[in-house]
């Protein structure tokens, strides 16, 4: 990793970062504040709160505006990302859509990089036009295309880093500089695949960072959640929007995410190593046409990834020689890897995007969005590296 790369979160930060110094009853672990509303000692106390004069910065009136367990999660992710503030939502998509709606208005223009989560693309290309918001979709990591796409009314640029499923890595420092030099343009980056353990986009000039906490942050495939981190003046706007939209995170879900985040750095270290080993094994396999992993020299984003990432993450995508049916055969023959959506958990998961994510599209429509019917997406878990490699390699054999 280059010395110019941003600092990454380690296990000490994952366990202790953002945690309160003291807890009620001297408890070691975080508690769950299961409440929908909050009481006040008297009307004078209520009036102080309404005037913004309450000495407790986390004092709340109602559960839609905040919760102590959720506050701790926000503080913890903010510490890992090196952010001034952080706000939690009920899912990753709730976080993404709330941020976009908060930052844009009728007449604005947004630029979206092509290789991204399909629901984000659907929201930008299908929902935003109903509100008079324009968009331009540009090739992933193509900063020259971004430069050409910027308009006088552009107000937001959206990218994943790395992207899903092809793991493209845009140079975030250049992305932020190009966007900010254009004027009042903010940069929103989905860093779910990288996690704070592999990179911290805010240190490279990005305005807001989004995480689907459902994935690596929680790490156990048992909870939905989303978070946005960034400067306090922007996160404050998002927190106000959350109170209106109602996309609040349940305290039980927040508690599970906090628990998962404590082991984040350990899990990412194993998943970085396993995914790289799988990618190298696949790249030399005669039944694999192409492998997408940012830490392979064959990947178009290799140079950027080496500068920007501590590790390549836990996802590997590859195209099986022989077409759709042969790819399905490989998926079905895996024993350790389970066929399932999502990624980032303890268990290795595998899927064929043409069947799971884009089932309704024809091969011609898949080609238009650059999804090969024989593409397979593997999300490695924390099983022994040799076992995961052997599982996939055996599935490719006759």
C-alpha positions, 0 to 999 in steps of 0.5 A: 500500500502506498504511503499516500493512501488514507489511514485504515481502521484497525482492531483497536479502533474497531473494538474501542473507537467511539465507545463511551467511557462509562456505561450505566451499571458499570456494564462492559457491553452496550445496552439496548434502549428499547423505547419509543419516547422519552420523559422530561422532569418538568415543563421547564426541562422540556422548554430547555430541550425545545430551545436547544439548551439541554446540556445532554447532546443526545437528549431526545424527545421521540424515538424517530429522532434518536436512540442511545443505542443508535447513537453509539453505533453512529459514534463508532462508525464515525470514529472508524471513518474519521468523520465529524458525524454519522447518521444511521438508517434502517437499511443501506438503500434507506441511507443512500436514497435519503442522502440523495433526496436531501442533497438534491432538488428539482432542476438539479443534475446528478452523475452516476458511475455505471457499475453500481448496486442495481437499486441505486441505479434504478433510483437515480435513473427511474425515480429521480426523473419523476421529481425533475432531477436529471442524471448522466450515467458514465463508465465506471472509474472514467474520470474523463467521462465524468469531466464531460458529464458535469453540467452547470446544474450538477450538484452530486456525483455518486460512485461506489469504491470499489464497485459491485460486481466488477470491483473498479476503483476510481481515484477518489482524490481526483474524483473529489478534486474534479467535482469540487473544482466544477462548483457546488458539486458534492461527492457521495461514495458507497464504501460498503465493499472497502469498509474503513479497514481498507480505505477511508474516503473522507480523507481523500476529499469525499463529502459523504460516505455510505455503508450498507451495514447489512454487509461487512460492518455487521458481518453476520448476515442477520440484520439490515442497516445503513450509515452515512458519515461525513461533516457535521453540517451535511450529516445534520441535514440527513438526520433532520431528513430521517426524522421526516422520512421515518427510516430509523434503525431499530435499537436491536439492529443497532446493537447487532451491528455494534457487536459485529463491528468489534470483529470487523478488522479481524474479519476483513484481514481474513477476507482480504487474504482469502479473496486474493488467494481465490482470485489468483487460483481462478486467474490461472484456471483454464475454465475461467475466461476472466477474473475481476479483483482489484489486487490482480495486475490484470484488473484495470484498477490495479494501480489505483487499488494499490495506492488507495486500498489496504486490501482488495476486499472479500468479493471476487467476480469471474466469467466461466468459460462455456456460458450461462449453463456452465456458470450455473453448474459451477455455482451448484457444485460448490459445497462451502459457498451457499447460493444467496444474495448479499455479501460481507458475512461470515459465510462464503456466498455465491451467485450468478447475477444474471439469474439472481439480480437481473433475472428479468433481463434478456441476454441482449439487455444484460449485454447493454449493462455489461453483465455476462450471463456466465458471470459469477460473484463470490463473496468469501467468508471467514472459513479457512482460505485453503478450503474456500479455494478448493471448493471453487476450484473443484466446482470448476472441474469435470 
